[in-house]
Amino acid sequence: MKLSKFSDESLVLFDLSATTKSDAITELVDLAAGSPMIKDRDKLLADVLEREDLVTTGVGYGVAFPHAKTSAAKGIVIAFGRSDSGVEFDAMDHKPVHLLFLIAAPEDAIGAHLNVMARLSYLMKVEENRDRLKQATSPGDVLTLIDNID
């Protein structure tokens, strides 16, 4: 699966300024709102925060996948953010998060968004893949990496 088809270079941010979970989510939603696939920034933010209140999407290893199925999205969108200093995200391993993938999916996306999350999860389980994303120097590098890393 080519994950880059759900993203583009304008949806990659290397210098997240957020230090808290809610600020990081807001920063990524603001980034995603630039996509033509996002109809309503405020609705997307509310839906992602509501989903995050259920259980953290900080999965450990410095990675988080905040996400929502929402009427704010016309199609699946992936926004990527990186924080060198780390974000306190209530992650499962209680460590700061450095790599964040915001995933927005339309309400009628039955399985596609689950496939996206599964692929990203699979990729992020490998330390070398996480390291390559931490060292990426351009948005194009990130898109290439998420399409080609094993």
Rosetta constraint file for C-alpha pairs under 8 A:
AtomPair CA 1 CA 119 HARMONIC 7.78 0.50
AtomPair CA 1 CA 147 HARMONIC 7.29 0.50
AtomPair CA 2 CA 146 HARMONIC 7.72 0.50
AtomPair CA 2 CA 147 HARMONIC 5.08 0.50
AtomPair CA 3 CA 7 HARMONIC 7.25 0.50
AtomPair CA 3 CA 116 HARMONIC 7.00 0.50
AtomPair CA 3 CA 143 HARMONIC 7.73 0.50
AtomPair CA 3 CA 146 HARMONIC 6.34 0.50
AtomPair CA 3 CA 147 HARMONIC 5.75 0.50
AtomPair CA 4 CA 8 HARMONIC 6.51 0.50
AtomPair CA 4 CA 143 HARMONIC 5.38 0.50
AtomPair CA 4 CA 144 HARMONIC 7.54 0.50
AtomPair CA 4 CA 146 HARMONIC 6.97 0.50
AtomPair CA 4 CA 147 HARMONIC 6.36 0.50
AtomPair CA 6 CA 76 HARMONIC 5.82 0.50
AtomPair CA 6 CA 77 HARMONIC 4.92 0.50
AtomPair CA 6 CA 78 HARMONIC 5.63 0.50
AtomPair CA 7 CA 11 HARMONIC 6.18 0.50
AtomPair CA 7 CA 77 HARMONIC 5.86 0.50
AtomPair CA 7 CA 78 HARMONIC 5.16 0.50
AtomPair CA 7 CA 79 HARMONIC 6.51 0.50
AtomPair CA 7 CA 143 HARMONIC 7.73 0.50
AtomPair CA 8 CA 12 HARMONIC 7.34 0.50
AtomPair CA 8 CA 139 HARMONIC 7.95 0.50
AtomPair CA 8 CA 143 HARMONIC 7.25 0.50
AtomPair CA 9 CA 139 HARMONIC 4.97 0.50
AtomPair CA 9 CA 140 HARMONIC 6.09 0.50
AtomPair CA 9 CA 143 HARMONIC 7.44 0.50
AtomPair CA 10 CA 31 HARMONIC 7.78 0.50
AtomPair CA 10 CA 34 HARMONIC 7.84 0.50
AtomPair CA 10 CA 139 HARMONIC 7.68 0.50
AtomPair CA 11 CA 31 HARMONIC 5.95 0.50
AtomPair CA 11 CA 32 HARMONIC 6.14 0.50
AtomPair CA 11 CA 34 HARMONIC 7.79 0.50
AtomPair CA 11 CA 35 HARMONIC 7.73 0.50
AtomPair CA 11 CA 78 HARMONIC 7.28 0.50
AtomPair CA 11 CA 79 HARMONIC 4.78 0.50
AtomPair CA 11 CA 80 HARMONIC 6.27 0.50
AtomPair CA 12 CA 31 HARMONIC 7.95 0.50
AtomPair CA 12 CA 79 HARMONIC 6.00 0.50
AtomPair CA 12 CA 80 HARMONIC 4.84 0.50
AtomPair CA 12 CA 81 HARMONIC 5.99 0.50
AtomPair CA 12 CA 139 HARMONIC 5.59 0.50
AtomPair CA 12 CA 142 HARMONIC 7.70 0.50
AtomPair CA 13 CA 31 HARMONIC 7.98 0.50
AtomPair CA 13 CA 80 HARMONIC 6.21 0.50
AtomPair CA 13 CA 81 HARMONIC 4.74 0.50
AtomPair CA 13 CA 82 HARMONIC 6.37 0.50
AtomPair CA 13 CA 139 HARMONIC 7.67 0.50
AtomPair CA 14 CA 81 HARMONIC 5.77 0.50
AtomPair CA 14 CA 82 HARMONIC 4.77 0.50
AtomPair CA 14 CA 83 HARMONIC 6.76 0.50
AtomPair CA 15 CA 81 HARMONIC 7.26 0.50
AtomPair CA 15 CA 82 HARMONIC 5.93 0.50
AtomPair CA 15 CA 83 HARMONIC 5.69 0.50
AtomPair CA 15 CA 84 HARMONIC 7.29 0.50
AtomPair CA 16 CA 24 HARMONIC 7.12 0.50
AtomPair CA 16 CA 27 HARMONIC 7.36 0.50
AtomPair CA 16 CA 81 HARMONIC 6.17 0.50
AtomPair CA 16 CA 82 HARMONIC 5.86 0.50
AtomPair CA 16 CA 83 HARMONIC 5.11 0.50
AtomPair CA 17 CA 24 HARMONIC 7.72 0.50
AtomPair CA 17 CA 83 HARMONIC 7.29 0.50
AtomPair CA 18 CA 23 HARMONIC 5.23 0.50
AtomPair CA 18 CA 24 HARMONIC 4.93 0.50
AtomPair CA 18 CA 27 HARMONIC 7.29 0.50
AtomPair CA 18 CA 83 HARMONIC 8.00 0.50
AtomPair CA 18 CA 87 HARMONIC 6.71 0.50
AtomPair CA 19 CA 23 HARMONIC 6.89 0.50
AtomPair CA 19 CA 24 HARMONIC 6.93 0.50
AtomPair CA 19 CA 86 HARMONIC 6.93 0.50
AtomPair CA 19 CA 87 HARMONIC 4.64 0.50
AtomPair CA 19 CA 88 HARMONIC 6.19 0.50
AtomPair CA 20 CA 24 HARMONIC 6.10 0.50
AtomPair CA 20 CA 87 HARMONIC 5.58 0.50
AtomPair CA 20 CA 88 HARMONIC 5.26 0.50
AtomPair CA 20 CA 89 HARMONIC 6.47 0.50
AtomPair CA 21 CA 25 HARMONIC 6.17 0.50
AtomPair CA 21 CA 87 HARMONIC 6.56 0.50
AtomPair CA 21 CA 88 HARMONIC 6.05 0.50
AtomPair CA 21 CA 89 HARMONIC 4.74 0.50
AtomPair CA 21 CA 90 HARMONIC 7.72 0.50
AtomPair CA 22 CA 26 HARMONIC 6.10 0.50
AtomPair CA 22 CA 49 HARMONIC 7.34 0.50
AtomPair CA 23 CA 27 HARMONIC 6.08 0.50
AtomPair CA 24 CA 28 HARMONIC 6.22 0.50
AtomPair CA 24 CA 87 HARMONIC 7.39 0.50
AtomPair CA 25 CA 29 HARMONIC 6.03 0.50
AtomPair CA 25 CA 45 HARMONIC 7.52 0.50
AtomPair CA 25 CA 48 HARMONIC 7.67 0.50
AtomPair CA 25 CA 49 HARMONIC 7.55 0.50
AtomPair CA 25 CA 66 HARMONIC 7.14 0.50
AtomPair CA 25 CA 102 HARMONIC 7.63 0.50
AtomPair CA 26 CA 30 HARMONIC 6.08 0.50
AtomPair CA 26 CA 45 HARMONIC 6.54 0.50
AtomPair CA 27 CA 31 HARMONIC 6.35 0.50
AtomPair CA 28 CA 32 HARMONIC 6.10 0.50
AtomPair CA 28 CA 79 HARMONIC 6.41 0.50
AtomPair CA 28 CA 80 HARMONIC 7.34 0.50
AtomPair CA 28 CA 81 HARMONIC 6.77 0.50
AtomPair CA 28 CA 102 HARMONIC 6.44 0.50
AtomPair CA 29 CA 33 HARMONIC 5.93 0.50
AtomPair CA 29 CA 41 HARMONIC 6.79 0.50
AtomPair CA 29 CA 44 HARMONIC 7.00 0.50
AtomPair CA 29 CA 45 HARMONIC 6.04 0.50
AtomPair CA 29 CA 79 HARMONIC 7.94 0.50
AtomPair CA 29 CA 102 HARMONIC 7.45 0.50
AtomPair CA 30 CA 34 HARMONIC 7.13 0.50
AtomPair CA 30 CA 41 HARMONIC 6.96 0.50
AtomPair CA 31 CA 35 HARMONIC 7.94 0.50
AtomPair CA 31 CA 79 HARMONIC 6.85 0.50
AtomPair CA 32 CA 38 HARMONIC 7.06 0.50
AtomPair CA 32 CA 77 HARMONIC 7.12 0.50
AtomPair CA 32 CA 78 HARMONIC 7.42 0.50
AtomPair CA 32 CA 79 HARMONIC 5.68 0.50
AtomPair CA 32 CA 102 HARMONIC 7.98 0.50
AtomPair CA 33 CA 38 HARMONIC 5.52 0.50
AtomPair CA 33 CA 39 HARMONIC 7.64 0.50
AtomPair CA 33 CA 40 HARMONIC 7.37 0.50
AtomPair CA 33 CA 41 HARMONIC 5.39 0.50
AtomPair CA 34 CA 38 HARMONIC 7.34 0.50
AtomPair CA 35 CA 77 HARMONIC 7.65 0.50
AtomPair CA 37 CA 73 HARMONIC 5.66 0.50
AtomPair CA 37 CA 74 HARMONIC 4.92 0.50
AtomPair CA 37 CA 75 HARMONIC 5.39 0.50
AtomPair CA 37 CA 76 HARMONIC 7.33 0.50
AtomPair CA 37 CA 77 HARMONIC 6.93 0.50
AtomPair CA 38 CA 44 HARMONIC 7.97 0.50
AtomPair CA 38 CA 72 HARMONIC 5.75 0.50
AtomPair CA 38 CA 73 HARMONIC 4.60 0.50
AtomPair CA 38 CA 74 HARMONIC 6.20 0.50
AtomPair CA 38 CA 75 HARMONIC 7.64 0.50
AtomPair CA 38 CA 77 HARMONIC 7.87 0.50
AtomPair CA 39 CA 72 HARMONIC 5.03 0.50
AtomPair CA 39 CA 73 HARMONIC 5.86 0.50
AtomPair CA 39 CA 74 HARMONIC 6.97 0.50
AtomPair CA 40 CA 44 HARMONIC 6.24 0.50
AtomPair CA 40 CA 72 HARMONIC 4.84 0.50
AtomPair CA 40 CA 73 HARMONIC 7.51 0.50
AtomPair CA 41 CA 45 HARMONIC 6.20 0.50
AtomPair CA 41 CA 72 HARMONIC 7.05 0.50
AtomPair CA 42 CA 46 HARMONIC 6.19 0.50
AtomPair CA 43 CA 47 HARMONIC 6.07 0.50
AtomPair CA 43 CA 70 HARMONIC 7.72 0.50
AtomPair CA 43 CA 71 HARMONIC 7.73 0.50
AtomPair CA 43 CA 72 HARMONIC 5.81 0.50
AtomPair CA 44 CA 48 HARMONIC 6.11 0.50
AtomPair CA 44 CA 68 HARMONIC 7.59 0.50
AtomPair CA 44 CA 70 HARMONIC 6.53 0.50
AtomPair CA 44 CA 71 HARMONIC 7.90 0.50
AtomPair CA 44 CA 72 HARMONIC 5.42 0.50
AtomPair CA 44 CA 73 HARMONIC 7.55 0.50
AtomPair CA 44 CA 104 HARMONIC 7.59 0.50
AtomPair CA 45 CA 49 HARMONIC 6.10 0.50
AtomPair CA 46 CA 50 HARMONIC 6.00 0.50
AtomPair CA 47 CA 51 HARMONIC 6.13 0.50
AtomPair CA 47 CA 68 HARMONIC 5.95 0.50
AtomPair CA 47 CA 69 HARMONIC 7.63 0.50
AtomPair CA 47 CA 70 HARMONIC 6.51 0.50
AtomPair CA 48 CA 52 HARMONIC 6.10 0.50
AtomPair CA 48 CA 66 HARMONIC 6.53 0.50
AtomPair CA 48 CA 67 HARMONIC 5.48 0.50
AtomPair CA 48 CA 68 HARMONIC 5.04 0.50
AtomPair CA 49 CA 53 HARMONIC 6.20 0.50
AtomPair CA 50 CA 54 HARMONIC 6.95 0.50
AtomPair CA 51 CA 55 HARMONIC 7.33 0.50
AtomPair CA 51 CA 66 HARMONIC 7.98 0.50
AtomPair CA 51 CA 67 HARMONIC 7.11 0.50
AtomPair CA 51 CA 68 HARMONIC 6.33 0.50
AtomPair CA 52 CA 56 HARMONIC 5.44 0.50
AtomPair CA 52 CA 57 HARMONIC 6.49 0.50
AtomPair CA 52 CA 66 HARMONIC 6.73 0.50
AtomPair CA 52 CA 67 HARMONIC 7.81 0.50
AtomPair CA 56 CA 89 HARMONIC 7.54 0.50
AtomPair CA 56 CA 90 HARMONIC 6.42 0.50
AtomPair CA 56 CA 91 HARMONIC 6.41 0.50
AtomPair CA 56 CA 92 HARMONIC 7.44 0.50
AtomPair CA 57 CA 64 HARMONIC 5.35 0.50
AtomPair CA 57 CA 65 HARMONIC 5.25 0.50
AtomPair CA 57 CA 66 HARMONIC 5.45 0.50
AtomPair CA 57 CA 67 HARMONIC 7.96 0.50
AtomPair CA 57 CA 91 HARMONIC 7.10 0.50
AtomPair CA 58 CA 62 HARMONIC 7.65 0.50
AtomPair CA 58 CA 63 HARMONIC 5.95 0.50
AtomPair CA 58 CA 64 HARMONIC 4.02 0.50
AtomPair CA 58 CA 65 HARMONIC 6.49 0.50
AtomPair CA 58 CA 66 HARMONIC 7.71 0.50
AtomPair CA 58 CA 89 HARMONIC 6.06 0.50
AtomPair CA 58 CA 90 HARMONIC 6.53 0.50
AtomPair CA 58 CA 91 HARMONIC 4.05 0.50
AtomPair CA 58 CA 92 HARMONIC 6.11 0.50
AtomPair CA 58 CA 97 HARMONIC 7.07 0.50
AtomPair CA 59 CA 63 HARMONIC 5.95 0.50
AtomPair CA 59 CA 64 HARMONIC 5.64 0.50
AtomPair CA 59 CA 65 HARMONIC 7.52 0.50
AtomPair CA 59 CA 91 HARMONIC 5.81 0.50
AtomPair CA 59 CA 92 HARMONIC 5.56 0.50
AtomPair CA 59 CA 93 HARMONIC 7.48 0.50
AtomPair CA 60 CA 64 HARMONIC 7.31 0.50
AtomPair CA 60 CA 91 HARMONIC 5.62 0.50
AtomPair CA 60 CA 92 HARMONIC 5.42 0.50
AtomPair CA 60 CA 93 HARMONIC 5.08 0.50
AtomPair CA 60 CA 94 HARMONIC 7.55 0.50
AtomPair CA 60 CA 95 HARMONIC 7.06 0.50
AtomPair CA 60 CA 97 HARMONIC 7.58 0.50
AtomPair CA 61 CA 93 HARMONIC 7.38 0.50
AtomPair CA 61 CA 95 HARMONIC 7.66 0.50
AtomPair CA 61 CA 97 HARMONIC 7.56 0.50
AtomPair CA 61 CA 125 HARMONIC 7.83 0.50
AtomPair CA 62 CA 86 HARMONIC 7.90 0.50
AtomPair CA 62 CA 95 HARMONIC 6.69 0.50
AtomPair CA 62 CA 96 HARMONIC 5.91 0.50
AtomPair CA 62 CA 97 HARMONIC 3.96 0.50
AtomPair CA 62 CA 98 HARMONIC 5.10 0.50
AtomPair CA 62 CA 99 HARMONIC 6.20 0.50
AtomPair CA 63 CA 97 HARMONIC 5.28 0.50
AtomPair CA 63 CA 98 HARMONIC 6.17 0.50
AtomPair CA 63 CA 99 HARMONIC 4.87 0.50
AtomPair CA 63 CA 100 HARMONIC 5.83 0.50
AtomPair CA 63 CA 124 HARMONIC 7.37 0.50
AtomPair CA 64 CA 89 HARMONIC 7.89 0.50
AtomPair CA 64 CA 91 HARMONIC 7.62 0.50
AtomPair CA 64 CA 97 HARMONIC 6.51 0.50
AtomPair CA 64 CA 99 HARMONIC 6.48 0.50
AtomPair CA 64 CA 100 HARMONIC 4.85 0.50
AtomPair CA 64 CA 101 HARMONIC 6.37 0.50
AtomPair CA 65 CA 100 HARMONIC 5.93 0.50
AtomPair CA 65 CA 101 HARMONIC 4.92 0.50
AtomPair CA 65 CA 102 HARMONIC 5.73 0.50
AtomPair CA 65 CA 103 HARMONIC 6.97 0.50
AtomPair CA 65 CA 117 HARMONIC 7.70 0.50
AtomPair CA 66 CA 100 HARMONIC 7.48 0.50
AtomPair CA 66 CA 101 HARMONIC 6.58 0.50
AtomPair CA 66 CA 102 HARMONIC 5.00 0.50
AtomPair CA 66 CA 103 HARMONIC 6.45 0.50
AtomPair CA 67 CA 102 HARMONIC 5.53 0.50
AtomPair CA 67 CA 103 HARMONIC 4.55 0.50
AtomPair CA 67 CA 104 HARMONIC 5.64 0.50
AtomPair CA 67 CA 105 HARMONIC 7.92 0.50
AtomPair CA 68 CA 103 HARMONIC 6.66 0.50
AtomPair CA 68 CA 104 HARMONIC 5.34 0.50
AtomPair CA 68 CA 105 HARMONIC 6.31 0.50
AtomPair CA 69 CA 73 HARMONIC 7.90 0.50
AtomPair CA 69 CA 104 HARMONIC 6.13 0.50
AtomPair CA 69 CA 105 HARMONIC 4.71 0.50
AtomPair CA 69 CA 106 HARMONIC 5.36 0.50
AtomPair CA 69 CA 107 HARMONIC 4.92 0.50
AtomPair CA 69 CA 109 HARMONIC 7.59 0.50
AtomPair CA 70 CA 104 HARMONIC 6.99 0.50
AtomPair CA 70 CA 105 HARMONIC 6.11 0.50
AtomPair CA 70 CA 106 HARMONIC 5.14 0.50
AtomPair CA 70 CA 107 HARMONIC 5.03 0.50
AtomPair CA 71 CA 106 HARMONIC 5.73 0.50
AtomPair CA 71 CA 107 HARMONIC 5.74 0.50
AtomPair CA 72 CA 106 HARMONIC 7.09 0.50
AtomPair CA 73 CA 77 HARMONIC 7.80 0.50
AtomPair CA 73 CA 104 HARMONIC 6.37 0.50
AtomPair CA 73 CA 105 HARMONIC 5.76 0.50
AtomPair CA 73 CA 106 HARMONIC 4.81 0.50
AtomPair CA 73 CA 107 HARMONIC 7.86 0.50
AtomPair CA 74 CA 105 HARMONIC 7.47 0.50
AtomPair CA 74 CA 106 HARMONIC 5.58 0.50
AtomPair CA 75 CA 104 HARMONIC 7.76 0.50
AtomPair CA 75 CA 105 HARMONIC 5.86 0.50
AtomPair CA 75 CA 106 HARMONIC 5.64 0.50
AtomPair CA 76 CA 103 HARMONIC 7.05 0.50
AtomPair CA 76 CA 104 HARMONIC 5.54 0.50
AtomPair CA 76 CA 105 HARMONIC 4.40 0.50
AtomPair CA 76 CA 106 HARMONIC 6.59 0.50
AtomPair CA 76 CA 113 HARMONIC 6.86 0.50
AtomPair CA 77 CA 102 HARMONIC 7.86 0.50
AtomPair CA 77 CA 103 HARMONIC 5.71 0.50
AtomPair CA 77 CA 104 HARMONIC 5.16 0.50
AtomPair CA 77 CA 105 HARMONIC 6.58 0.50
AtomPair CA 78 CA 101 HARMONIC 6.40 0.50
AtomPair CA 78 CA 102 HARMONIC 5.57 0.50
AtomPair CA 78 CA 103 HARMONIC 4.73 0.50
AtomPair CA 78 CA 104 HARMONIC 6.65 0.50
AtomPair CA 79 CA 101 HARMONIC 5.70 0.50
AtomPair CA 79 CA 102 HARMONIC 5.05 0.50
AtomPair CA 79 CA 103 HARMONIC 6.68 0.50
AtomPair CA 80 CA 99 HARMONIC 7.45 0.50
AtomPair CA 80 CA 100 HARMONIC 5.70 0.50
AtomPair CA 80 CA 101 HARMONIC 4.65 0.50
AtomPair CA 80 CA 102 HARMONIC 6.37 0.50
AtomPair CA 81 CA 99 HARMONIC 6.09 0.50
AtomPair CA 81 CA 100 HARMONIC 5.08 0.50
AtomPair CA 81 CA 101 HARMONIC 6.51 0.50
AtomPair CA 82 CA 98 HARMONIC 5.45 0.50
AtomPair CA 82 CA 99 HARMONIC 4.83 0.50
AtomPair CA 82 CA 100 HARMONIC 6.25 0.50
AtomPair CA 82 CA 134 HARMONIC 7.30 0.50
AtomPair CA 83 CA 87 HARMONIC 6.87 0.50
AtomPair CA 83 CA 97 HARMONIC 7.49 0.50
AtomPair CA 83 CA 98 HARMONIC 4.70 0.50
AtomPair CA 83 CA 99 HARMONIC 6.64 0.50
AtomPair CA 84 CA 98 HARMONIC 6.05 0.50
AtomPair CA 84 CA 134 HARMONIC 7.87 0.50
AtomPair CA 85 CA 98 HARMONIC 7.22 0.50
AtomPair CA 86 CA 96 HARMONIC 4.98 0.50
AtomPair CA 86 CA 97 HARMONIC 5.09 0.50
AtomPair CA 86 CA 98 HARMONIC 4.79 0.50
AtomPair CA 87 CA 96 HARMONIC 5.04 0.50
AtomPair CA 87 CA 97 HARMONIC 5.00 0.50
AtomPair CA 87 CA 98 HARMONIC 6.52 0.50
AtomPair CA 88 CA 95 HARMONIC 7.27 0.50
AtomPair CA 88 CA 96 HARMONIC 4.89 0.50
AtomPair CA 88 CA 97 HARMONIC 6.51 0.50
AtomPair CA 89 CA 95 HARMONIC 7.92 0.50
AtomPair CA 89 CA 96 HARMONIC 6.32 0.50
AtomPair CA 89 CA 97 HARMONIC 6.31 0.50
AtomPair CA 90 CA 94 HARMONIC 5.95 0.50
AtomPair CA 90 CA 95 HARMONIC 7.67 0.50
AtomPair CA 90 CA 96 HARMONIC 7.92 0.50
AtomPair CA 91 CA 95 HARMONIC 6.15 0.50
AtomPair CA 91 CA 96 HARMONIC 7.09 0.50
AtomPair CA 91 CA 97 HARMONIC 7.29 0.50
AtomPair CA 98 CA 134 HARMONIC 7.93 0.50
AtomPair CA 99 CA 130 HARMONIC 7.82 0.50
AtomPair CA 99 CA 133 HARMONIC 7.82 0.50
AtomPair CA 99 CA 134 HARMONIC 7.53 0.50
AtomPair CA 103 CA 113 HARMONIC 7.80 0.50
AtomPair CA 103 CA 117 HARMONIC 7.91 0.50
AtomPair CA 105 CA 109 HARMONIC 6.33 0.50
AtomPair CA 105 CA 113 HARMONIC 6.13 0.50
AtomPair CA 109 CA 113 HARMONIC 6.45 0.50
AtomPair CA 110 CA 114 HARMONIC 7.96 0.50
AtomPair CA 111 CA 115 HARMONIC 6.30 0.50
AtomPair CA 112 CA 116 HARMONIC 6.34 0.50
AtomPair CA 113 CA 117 HARMONIC 6.20 0.50
AtomPair CA 114 CA 118 HARMONIC 5.97 0.50
AtomPair CA 115 CA 119 HARMONIC 6.06 0.50
AtomPair CA 116 CA 120 HARMONIC 6.20 0.50
AtomPair CA 117 CA 121 HARMONIC 5.96 0.50
AtomPair CA 118 CA 122 HARMONIC 6.06 0.50
AtomPair CA 119 CA 123 HARMONIC 6.20 0.50
AtomPair CA 120 CA 124 HARMONIC 6.07 0.50
AtomPair CA 120 CA 146 HARMONIC 7.74 0.50
AtomPair CA 121 CA 125 HARMONIC 6.25 0.50
AtomPair CA 122 CA 126 HARMONIC 7.57 0.50
AtomPair CA 123 CA 129 HARMONIC 6.50 0.50
AtomPair CA 123 CA 146 HARMONIC 7.68 0.50
AtomPair CA 123 CA 149 HARMONIC 6.83 0.50
AtomPair CA 123 CA 150 HARMONIC 6.20 0.50
AtomPair CA 124 CA 129 HARMONIC 6.22 0.50
AtomPair CA 124 CA 130 HARMONIC 5.80 0.50
AtomPair CA 125 CA 129 HARMONIC 7.91 0.50
AtomPair CA 125 CA 130 HARMONIC 7.91 0.50
AtomPair CA 126 CA 130 HARMONIC 6.61 0.50
AtomPair CA 127 CA 131 HARMONIC 6.13 0.50
AtomPair CA 128 CA 132 HARMONIC 6.16 0.50
AtomPair CA 129 CA 133 HARMONIC 6.41 0.50
AtomPair CA 129 CA 149 HARMONIC 6.50 0.50
AtomPair CA 129 CA 150 HARMONIC 7.58 0.50
AtomPair CA 130 CA 134 HARMONIC 6.24 0.50
AtomPair CA 131 CA 135 HARMONIC 6.23 0.50
AtomPair CA 132 CA 136 HARMONIC 6.07 0.50
AtomPair CA 132 CA 145 HARMONIC 7.69 0.50
AtomPair CA 133 CA 142 HARMONIC 6.36 0.50
AtomPair CA 133 CA 145 HARMONIC 7.28 0.50
AtomPair CA 136 CA 141 HARMONIC 5.80 0.50
AtomPair CA 136 CA 142 HARMONIC 6.26 0.50
AtomPair CA 137 CA 141 HARMONIC 6.68 0.50
AtomPair CA 138 CA 142 HARMONIC 6.77 0.50
AtomPair CA 139 CA 143 HARMONIC 6.47 0.50
AtomPair CA 140 CA 144 HARMONIC 6.13 0.50
AtomPair CA 141 CA 145 HARMONIC 5.99 0.50
AtomPair CA 142 CA 146 HARMONIC 6.21 0.50
AtomPair CA 143 CA 147 HARMONIC 6.36 0.50
AtomPair CA 144 CA 148 HARMONIC 6.08 0.50
AtomPair CA 145 CA 149 HARMONIC 5.43 0.50
